[in-house]
């Protein structure tokens, strides 16, 4: 220990005026003090995030319908604003858009269900033929199984089902309860969507009243730009999903795979989970083609799906989603994985739009120049985000 350090320690032990020393901060290395300050702040942030996630999980059956209603509002709000611009009363515009949306969705679902029912007998016959081919291969192929062995295997499977009948019944009851929850969530989503379309701006202004006055305008602008990012994301995702469904559906139709319309509808819905959704839906199409049409057709279907995914990943995703939400692909993948771990399929569905909103809002909050909130129109901002970016701002991605 050097003389200066000894003198400093002695001064701390015997300060002027007597008494024991209480401040030894100067003895702690500066790097350790900085690390400790960062550590406790980091722990506070992690604790706050944990509490927020716990609350979201606790109220998940409320949060999910509201989040879905917000995404639907982002899809329908441009049409409502267009009708209002044409001097249609806002209540009538919201009612027309909502009724039109329900009619379109109901018509599409009805058509898909009818096509599924019509194609199911053909699929059942093809599945029966495929199972018979598999049975013949097991007997005459390299395994050389006997008919008695196959019969014993089938009987064993039936006995297993009977022994687990209680668990199956319990699962059916759980499914019935889930249907009730889905119906309740649908009604809550519809009710929330009505008010988002009719009175969304008033609701947002009421929310911003809880923000301190000195930063209220900045938060207002950040929220409007976050919603603009959500509008852009939903628009782009619908276009990408439509491309995936049409491309894969045409390929299935040319190859004569059954249930083309239901499979195309499944691809359309799966595309709302970026990157992995359409792949999983395409896997179902490959399995149906394998069972119904054989190995060669399944390989061709797989090639079609890979080709469509390549066009989506290298053309549509950068052109539409890249310009709309300005998120790096790695951020998208990590967000989907985190959402899947935290809340399953619903979490994967909502992770990317949530990240897009946060990204746009944080960028707006960090902007130095003050902006009048009334000059920010989420719909117009979404239109501008969809246009080419000659200034190269898209390179500024998180």
Buried (B, 14 or more C-beta within 10 A) or exposed (E): EEEEEEEBBEEBEEEEEEEEEEEEEEEEEEEEEEEEEEEEEEEEEEEEEEEEEEEBEEEBEEBBBBBBBBBBBBBBBBBBBEBBEEEBEBEEBBBBBBEEBEEEEEEEEEEBEEBBEEBEEEBEEBBEEBEEEEEEEBBEEEEEBEEEEEEEEEEEEEEEEEEEEEEEEEEEEEEEEEEEEEEEBEEBBBEBBBBBBBBBEEEBBEEBEEBEEEEBBBBBBBBBBBBBBBBBBBBBBBBBBBBBBBBBBBBBEEBEBBBBBBBBBBBBBBBBBBBBBBBEBBEBBBEBBBBBBEEEBBEBBBEBBEEBBEEBEEEBBEBBBBBBBBBEBEBBBEBBBBBBEBBEEBBBBBBBBBBBBBBBBEBBEEEEEEBEBEEBEBBBBBBEBBEEEEEEEEEEBE
